[in-house]
Amino acid sequence: MRIATEGAFPPFNHRAGDGTLSGFEIDLGQLLCARMGRRCEWVVTPWNRMIPGLRAKRFDMVMAGMADTTARRRKVAFSRGYALKSQNGPIVGLYVARDSFVTPESALIAVQSDTVHESHLADLGRRIQRHPTAQAALDAVLDHRADVVFGSPSFLEPKVFRASRSLTLLGREEMKAHGAAVALRHEDEPLLLAINAAMDALEADGTLAALHRKWFVQSTDL
């Protein structure tokens, strides 16, 4: 079974120092495959090719920090969310800037394209600068090509705290989306049921909670 991931969105998925794939979804994917008795192969894929590639059967599922939205459900199906059932709720995006006096309402905001974060900004009528990856959006702010970056707290907060250049957390904003989940083709219902059953089992025995503690400070954007 082939699983698409981006390999560029820590802590969900990224390249470790030795070049191997690492992250919450990599650990979770391996555990799901073991529970289902499947042999799985990871396929590193650009973000904007995830859903087209899934629908074209280049891989069987996507694990890439993909939020479950109404618009995406018209094209693909989603498993239950990665969040623990007790933590289900609205997900949030985080605004980060170089200067604390900047406001999102007047700023040029860098964001990864084709994401729930981009859709949220578009719905609000904000000025948007689109980028192919979350890191590219952050780099635009660091390089003074944009005023603010908007994205996942789990991705941005560690970058802010480790940044050698000054960055400021401007605040969080709730978005109209469910949390991240596994994406599959609509016709693959047996696989969807198997994934949900495996994830329920991982939650029941405490494994899913342990993965959350390993990879996330908090689960607000799962």
C-alpha beads as a LAMMPS data file, in Angstrom:
LAMMPS data file: protein, C-alpha beads

222 atoms
221 bonds

1 atom types
1 bond types

-500.0 500.0 xlo xhi
-500.0 500.0 ylo yhi
-500.0 500.0 zlo zhi

Masses

1 110.0

Atoms # bond

1 1 1 0.000 0.000 0.000
2 1 1 1.394 3.389 -1.012
3 1 1 1.047 6.411 1.286
4 1 1 1.706 9.944 0.038
5 1 1 3.308 12.491 2.352
6 1 1 5.006 15.837 1.835
7 1 1 8.102 15.339 3.982
8 1 1 8.229 19.087 4.625
9 1 1 5.685 19.831 7.362
10 1 1 7.086 19.146 10.843
11 1 1 6.016 17.802 13.246
12 1 1 3.503 15.962 11.039
13 1 1 6.066 14.813 8.462
14 1 1 9.615 15.868 7.593
15 1 1 13.089 14.661 6.689
16 1 1 15.325 13.739 9.617
17 1 1 19.013 14.643 9.637
18 1 1 19.905 11.380 7.899
19 1 1 17.334 11.995 5.154
20 1 1 14.780 9.461 6.365
21 1 1 11.137 10.394 6.825
22 1 1 10.111 11.222 10.367
23 1 1 7.215 12.797 12.245
24 1 1 3.846 12.100 13.819
25 1 1 2.244 10.830 10.614
26 1 1 5.182 8.599 9.756
27 1 1 4.966 6.919 13.163
28 1 1 1.172 6.717 12.966
29 1 1 1.199 5.389 9.409
30 1 1 3.589 2.576 10.296
31 1 1 1.427 1.617 13.272
32 1 1 -1.759 1.682 11.188
33 1 1 -0.174 -0.534 8.543
34 1 1 0.993 -2.996 11.203
35 1 1 -2.496 -3.120 12.763
36 1 1 -4.066 -3.747 9.359
37 1 1 -1.458 -6.335 8.381
38 1 1 -0.396 -4.269 5.369
39 1 1 3.054 -3.595 3.954
40 1 1 3.299 0.129 3.279
41 1 1 5.539 2.343 1.153
42 1 1 5.896 6.119 1.560
43 1 1 5.716 8.301 -1.552
44 1 1 7.051 11.854 -1.107
45 1 1 4.774 14.122 -3.128
46 1 1 4.426 17.919 -3.537
47 1 1 1.456 19.273 -1.591
48 1 1 -0.507 20.473 -4.622
49 1 1 -0.307 17.006 -6.235
50 1 1 -1.688 15.071 -3.269
51 1 1 -5.386 14.962 -4.133
52 1 1 -4.893 14.679 -7.933
53 1 1 -2.415 11.833 -7.387
54 1 1 -4.749 10.046 -4.986
55 1 1 -7.664 10.264 -7.403
56 1 1 -5.405 9.058 -10.241
57 1 1 -4.454 6.004 -8.104
58 1 1 -0.747 6.859 -7.898
59 1 1 -1.037 6.020 -4.202
60 1 1 -3.706 4.631 -1.889
61 1 1 -3.901 7.217 0.872
62 1 1 -2.527 10.596 1.916
63 1 1 -1.030 11.392 5.312
64 1 1 0.208 14.970 4.999
65 1 1 -1.363 17.089 7.724
66 1 1 -4.427 17.464 5.503
67 1 1 -7.441 19.025 7.222
68 1 1 -10.856 17.525 6.587
69 1 1 -12.935 20.223 4.857
70 1 1 -16.262 20.310 3.038
71 1 1 -14.563 21.323 -0.216
72 1 1 -12.072 18.449 -0.054
73 1 1 -14.802 15.933 0.793
74 1 1 -16.244 16.528 -2.672
75 1 1 -13.045 15.002 -4.083
76 1 1 -11.826 12.512 -1.455
77 1 1 -12.955 10.715 1.688
78 1 1 -11.435 11.187 5.137
79 1 1 -10.804 8.863 8.045
80 1 1 -11.593 9.834 11.617
81 1 1 -9.294 12.616 12.764
82 1 1 -5.881 12.176 14.337
83 1 1 -7.082 13.965 17.478
84 1 1 -8.238 12.005 20.491
85 1 1 -12.030 11.855 20.599
86 1 1 -12.016 13.958 23.779
87 1 1 -10.116 16.712 21.944
88 1 1 -12.253 17.107 18.827
89 1 1 -13.102 20.734 18.140
90 1 1 -12.332 23.607 15.790
91 1 1 -8.756 23.861 14.569
92 1 1 -6.842 27.110 14.706
93 1 1 -4.277 28.938 12.625
94 1 1 -1.434 31.064 13.975
95 1 1 -0.278 34.496 12.796
96 1 1 3.470 35.183 13.058
97 1 1 5.271 38.415 12.104
98 1 1 8.597 40.181 12.462
99 1 1 6.970 43.183 14.156
100 1 1 4.345 43.146 16.892
101 1 1 2.616 46.306 15.618
102 1 1 1.517 44.628 12.361
103 1 1 -2.136 43.577 12.140
104 1 1 -3.471 40.780 9.891
105 1 1 -6.224 43.087 8.621
106 1 1 -3.718 45.397 6.891
107 1 1 -0.780 43.044 6.302
108 1 1 0.421 41.085 3.289
109 1 1 0.111 37.519 4.580
110 1 1 2.251 34.627 3.347
111 1 1 0.543 31.231 3.379
112 1 1 0.984 27.779 1.868
113 1 1 -1.272 27.453 -1.167
114 1 1 -4.170 24.989 -1.417
115 1 1 -4.466 24.713 2.366
116 1 1 -7.252 25.346 4.846
117 1 1 -5.196 28.330 6.022
118 1 1 -5.290 29.894 2.553
119 1 1 -9.047 29.286 2.275
120 1 1 -9.609 30.896 5.665
121 1 1 -7.686 34.034 4.679
122 1 1 -9.499 34.241 1.345
123 1 1 -12.872 34.014 3.101
124 1 1 -11.825 36.932 5.313
125 1 1 -10.733 38.997 2.318
126 1 1 -7.124 39.272 3.514
127 1 1 -4.205 40.142 1.216
128 1 1 -2.519 36.830 0.424
129 1 1 0.906 35.851 -0.891
130 1 1 0.846 32.148 -1.819
131 1 1 3.776 29.722 -1.463
132 1 1 4.314 26.029 -2.316
133 1 1 5.334 24.966 1.219
134 1 1 4.833 26.133 4.800
135 1 1 8.578 26.795 5.100
136 1 1 8.560 28.959 1.963
137 1 1 5.749 31.042 3.465
138 1 1 7.742 31.539 6.673
139 1 1 10.876 32.393 4.678
140 1 1 8.950 35.156 2.898
141 1 1 8.433 36.883 6.253
142 1 1 12.020 36.325 7.375
143 1 1 13.263 37.768 4.067
144 1 1 10.954 40.827 4.276
145 1 1 8.853 39.808 1.264
146 1 1 5.675 39.516 3.355
147 1 1 4.522 41.043 6.639
148 1 1 2.880 38.049 8.311
149 1 1 2.725 34.279 7.894
150 1 1 -0.415 32.292 8.750
151 1 1 -0.298 28.558 9.303
152 1 1 -0.286 25.600 11.650
153 1 1 0.692 26.356 15.271
154 1 1 2.485 23.004 15.466
155 1 1 4.681 24.036 12.535
156 1 1 5.176 27.722 13.345
157 1 1 5.608 27.844 17.127
158 1 1 8.844 25.777 17.241
159 1 1 10.227 27.873 14.380
160 1 1 9.534 31.080 16.304
161 1 1 11.136 29.852 19.511
162 1 1 14.242 28.608 17.680
163 1 1 14.580 31.532 15.258
164 1 1 17.833 33.443 15.362
165 1 1 15.956 36.400 13.867
166 1 1 13.168 38.070 15.793
167 1 1 9.659 36.758 15.226
168 1 1 6.470 37.574 17.105
169 1 1 3.371 35.478 17.760
170 1 1 0.454 37.741 16.828
171 1 1 -2.365 35.403 17.796
172 1 1 -4.563 32.458 16.864
173 1 1 -7.779 32.287 14.869
174 1 1 -10.347 29.491 14.658
175 1 1 -11.024 28.065 11.206
176 1 1 -14.042 26.331 9.691
177 1 1 -12.513 22.884 9.281
178 1 1 -12.139 19.574 11.016
179 1 1 -8.699 18.415 12.089
180 1 1 -6.123 16.528 10.048
181 1 1 -6.966 12.997 8.925
182 1 1 -6.060 10.323 6.382
183 1 1 -7.395 11.054 2.879
184 1 1 -8.590 8.202 0.641
185 1 1 -10.621 7.658 -2.505
186 1 1 -14.397 7.593 -2.047
187 1 1 -14.649 4.093 -3.494
188 1 1 -12.148 2.608 -1.009
189 1 1 -14.655 2.193 1.822
190 1 1 -13.194 -1.124 3.115
191 1 1 -9.810 0.584 3.558
192 1 1 -11.475 3.554 5.263
193 1 1 -13.234 1.255 7.729
194 1 1 -9.991 -0.627 8.406
195 1 1 -8.080 2.611 9.078
196 1 1 -10.773 3.895 11.435
197 1 1 -10.830 0.591 13.323
198 1 1 -7.030 0.576 13.615
199 1 1 -6.958 4.188 14.830
200 1 1 -9.708 3.482 17.374
201 1 1 -7.621 0.568 18.675
202 1 1 -4.520 2.780 18.926
203 1 1 -6.516 5.301 20.924
204 1 1 -8.020 2.624 23.180
205 1 1 -4.629 1.206 24.196
206 1 1 -3.021 4.626 24.736
207 1 1 -0.689 4.512 21.728
208 1 1 -2.295 7.482 19.969
209 1 1 -2.052 9.640 23.095
210 1 1 1.622 8.676 23.438
211 1 1 2.256 9.820 19.854
212 1 1 0.590 13.153 20.632
213 1 1 2.876 13.644 23.636
214 1 1 5.921 12.746 21.547
215 1 1 5.263 15.135 18.666
216 1 1 2.958 17.944 19.831
217 1 1 2.927 20.494 22.633
218 1 1 -0.856 20.605 22.272
219 1 1 -3.401 19.134 19.865
220 1 1 -5.331 22.248 18.821
221 1 1 -4.511 21.871 15.128
222 1 1 -4.816 18.122 14.766

Bonds

1 1 1 2
2 1 2 3
3 1 3 4
4 1 4 5
5 1 5 6
6 1 6 7
7 1 7 8
8 1 8 9
9 1 9 10
10 1 10 11
11 1 11 12
12 1 12 13
13 1 13 14
14 1 14 15
15 1 15 16
16 1 16 17
17 1 17 18
18 1 18 19
19 1 19 20
20 1 20 21
21 1 21 22
22 1 22 23
23 1 23 24
24 1 24 25
25 1 25 26
26 1 26 27
27 1 27 28
28 1 28 29
29 1 29 30
30 1 30 31
31 1 31 32
32 1 32 33
33 1 33 34
34 1 34 35
35 1 35 36
36 1 36 37
37 1 37 38
38 1 38 39
39 1 39 40
40 1 40 41
41 1 41 42
42 1 42 43
43 1 43 44
44 1 44 45
45 1 45 46
46 1 46 47
47 1 47 48
48 1 48 49
49 1 49 50
50 1 50 51
51 1 51 52
52 1 52 53
53 1 53 54
54 1 54 55
55 1 55 56
56 1 56 57
57 1 57 58
58 1 58 59
59 1 59 60
60 1 60 61
61 1 61 62
62 1 62 63
63 1 63 64
64 1 64 65
65 1 65 66
66 1 66 67
67 1 67 68
68 1 68 69
69 1 69 70
70 1 70 71
71 1 71 72
72 1 72 73
73 1 73 74
74 1 74 75
75 1 75 76
76 1 76 77
77 1 77 78
78 1 78 79
79 1 79 80
80 1 80 81
81 1 81 82
82 1 82 83
83 1 83 84
84 1 84 85
85 1 85 86
86 1 86 87
87 1 87 88
88 1 88 89
89 1 89 90
90 1 90 91
91 1 91 92
92 1 92 93
93 1 93 94
94 1 94 95
95 1 95 96
96 1 96 97
97 1 97 98
98 1 98 99
99 1 99 100
100 1 100 101
101 1 101 102
102 1 102 103
103 1 103 104
104 1 104 105
105 1 105 106
106 1 106 107
107 1 107 108
108 1 108 109
109 1 109 110
110 1 110 111
111 1 111 112
112 1 112 113
113 1 113 114
114 1 114 115
115 1 115 116
116 1 116 117
117 1 117 118
118 1 118 119
119 1 119 120
120 1 120 121
121 1 121 122
122 1 122 123
123 1 123 124
124 1 124 125
125 1 125 126
126 1 126 127
127 1 127 128
128 1 128 129
129 1 129 130
130 1 130 131
131 1 131 132
132 1 132 133
133 1 133 134
134 1 134 135
135 1 135 136
136 1 136 137
137 1 137 138
138 1 138 139
139 1 139 140
140 1 140 141
141 1 141 142
142 1 142 143
143 1 143 144
144 1 144 145
145 1 145 146
146 1 146 147
147 1 147 148
148 1 148 149
149 1 149 150
150 1 150 151
151 1 151 152
152 1 152 153
153 1 153 154
154 1 154 155
155 1 155 156
156 1 156 157
157 1 157 158
158 1 158 159
159 1 159 160
160 1 160 161
161 1 161 162
162 1 162 163
163 1 163 164
164 1 164 165
165 1 165 166
166 1 166 167
167 1 167 168
168 1 168 169
169 1 169 170
170 1 170 171
171 1 171 172
172 1 172 173
173 1 173 174
174 1 174 175
175 1 175 176
176 1 176 177
177 1 177 178
178 1 178 179
179 1 179 180
180 1 180 181
181 1 181 182
182 1 182 183
183 1 183 184
184 1 184 185
185 1 185 186
186 1 186 187
187 1 187 188
188 1 188 189
189 1 189 190
190 1 190 191
191 1 191 192
192 1 192 193
193 1 193 194
194 1 194 195
195 1 195 196
196 1 196 197
197 1 197 198
198 1 198 199
199 1 199 200
200 1 200 201
201 1 201 202
202 1 202 203
203 1 203 204
204 1 204 205
205 1 205 206
206 1 206 207
207 1 207 208
208 1 208 209
209 1 209 210
210 1 210 211
211 1 211 212
212 1 212 213
213 1 213 214
214 1 214 215
215 1 215 216
216 1 216 217
217 1 217 218
218 1 218 219
219 1 219 220
220 1 220 221
221 1 221 222
